Amino acid sequence: RRLAGRGRRALALFCGGTIGAPEGRAEVKKLLAAGYSVRAVLTPSAERVLGKDWLKSELGDIEIITEADGQAPGAVLKEADLTLVPVLTLNTAAKVAHGIADTLAATLIMDSLLTGRPVFAARDACDPANPVRAQLGMNKAAAPYRALLSGNLARLTEFGVRLVAARELAAAVQGEAPAAPPAPAAGRVFSGR
């Protein structure tokens, strides 16, 4: 089903990963240009790794919510028709896959699923098979551990999370991306604010 932009309200959750971060931010900008209203949430690690200024440099003066703001998850989610995760980390993917909601981001994803809101997430930063991990030397874990991390992504998909490459996030939201998740994309690594 196609989600037309005009009047649609999206909540964009940025976790603290760097793989695919520039592409994820660019995709949110495309949705803004298509008429979506976007509010952003930064996890504490995203505040440190990416930063509010990095986000606003491309997206303008959008509202940015952090855990320190103390807003209740229900109040944050109430203003959203759909949830985007332009940067989903291994950590947050594992938490949601196992029903752990001890952070604002994990709670917002869980509540989105529980309330039937569409959830679209970029798989770049949370995919153990992403080629950038090999470039960074982060591909040497034992096979059972890699399988555990891949299994988390499979569970998220079973729960209804639409996992796509960061560079296809806007197309997925607008109903233009392929139905099946694409092969892992080699994304750029954001190296600083």
Residue pairs with C-beta under 8 A, 6 or more apart in sequence:
1 175
2 174
2 175
2 176
3 81
3 82
3 118
3 173
3 174
3 175
4 35
4 174
5 31
5 34
5 35
5 36
5 174
6 35
7 35
7 37
8 35
8 36
8 37
8 81
8 82
9 36
9 37
9 38
9 39
9 79
9 80
9 81
9 82
10 28
10 31
10 36
10 37
10 38
10 39
10 80
10 81
10 82
10 83
10 84
10 173
11 38
11 39
11 40
11 41
11 76
11 77
11 79
11 80
11 82
11 83
11 84
11 108
11 112
12 28
12 38
12 39
12 40
12 41
12 84
12 85
12 86
13 40
13 41
13 43
13 83
13 84
13 85
13 86
13 88
13 105
13 108
13 109
14 21
14 24
14 40
14 41
14 42
14 43
14 46
14 50
14 55
14 85
14 86
14 87
15 43
15 45
15 46
15 85
15 87
15 88
15 89
15 91
15 92
15 105
15 125
16 43
16 44
16 45
16 46
16 47
16 48
16 49
16 50
16 87
16 89
17 49
17 87
17 88
17 89
17 90
17 124
17 125
17 126
18 49
18 50
18 87
18 125
18 189
18 190
18 191
19 124
19 125
19 130
19 132
19 133
19 187
19 189
20 86
20 87
20 122
20 124
20 125
20 130
20 132
20 165
20 166
20 167
20 185
20 187
20 188
21 50
21 86
21 87
21 125
21 166
21 187
21 189
21 190
22 187
22 188
22 190
23 122
23 124
23 165
23 166
23 167
23 169
23 185
23 187
23 188
24 86
24 87
24 122
24 124
24 166
24 169
25 54
25 55
25 58
25 59
25 86
26 58
26 167
27 86
27 122
27 166
27 167
27 168
27 169
27 170
28 38
28 40
28 58
28 59
28 84
28 86
28 169
28 170
29 58
29 59
30 170
31 38
31 84
31 170
31 173
31 174
32 38
32 59
32 60
32 62
34 170
34 174
36 173
38 59
38 62
38 84
39 62
39 63
39 64
39 65
39 76
39 79
39 80
40 55
40 59
40 62
40 63
40 64
40 65
41 64
41 65
41 66
41 76
41 104
41 105
41 108
42 50
42 52
42 55
42 64
42 65
42 66
43 67
43 92
43 103
43 104
43 105
44 66
44 67
44 68
45 89
46 87
47 66
49 190
50 87
50 190
50 193
51 193
52 64
53 193
54 190
54 193
55 62
55 64
56 62
56 64
65 71
65 76
65 104
67 103
67 104
73 104
73 107
73 108
73 111
74 111
76 104
76 108
77 83
77 108
77 111
77 112
77 115
77 117
80 112
80 117
81 117
81 118
82 112
82 117
82 118
82 119
82 120
82 173
83 108
83 109
83 112
83 117
83 118
83 119
83 120
84 119
84 120
84 121
84 169
84 173
85 92
85 105
85 109
85 119
85 120
85 121
85 122
86 122
86 166
86 169
87 122
87 124
87 125
87 166
88 121
88 122
88 123
88 125
88 126
89 125
89 126
90 125
90 126
90 128
90 149
90 152
92 103
92 105
92 106
92 109
92 126
93 121
93 126
93 149
93 152
93 153
93 156
94 100
94 149
94 152
95 101
95 102
95 103
95 106
96 106
96 109
96 110
96 156
96 159
96 161
97 151
97 152
97 153
97 155
97 156
97 159
98 152
98 155
99 110
100 106
101 107
101 110
101 111
109 119
109 121
109 161
112 118
112 119
113 119
113 159
113 160
113 161
118 162
118 173
119 160
119 161
119 162
120 161
120 162
120 164
120 169
120 172
120 173
121 156
121 161
121 162
121 163
121 164
122 163
122 164
122 165
122 166
122 169
123 130
123 153
123 163
123 164
123 165
123 166
123 181
123 184
124 130
124 132
124 165
124 166
124 184
124 185
124 187
125 187
126 149
126 152
126 153
127 133
127 150
127 153
127 184
128 139
128 141
128 146
128 149
128 150
129 146
129 150
129 184
130 184
130 185
130 186
130 187
131 184
131 186
132 186
132 187
132 188
132 189
133 139
136 189
141 149
153 163
156 163
157 163
157 181
162 172
162 181
163 181
164 171
164 172
164 177
164 181
164 182
165 182
165 184
165 185
165 187
166 185
166 187
167 185
167 187
168 177
168 182
168 185
171 177
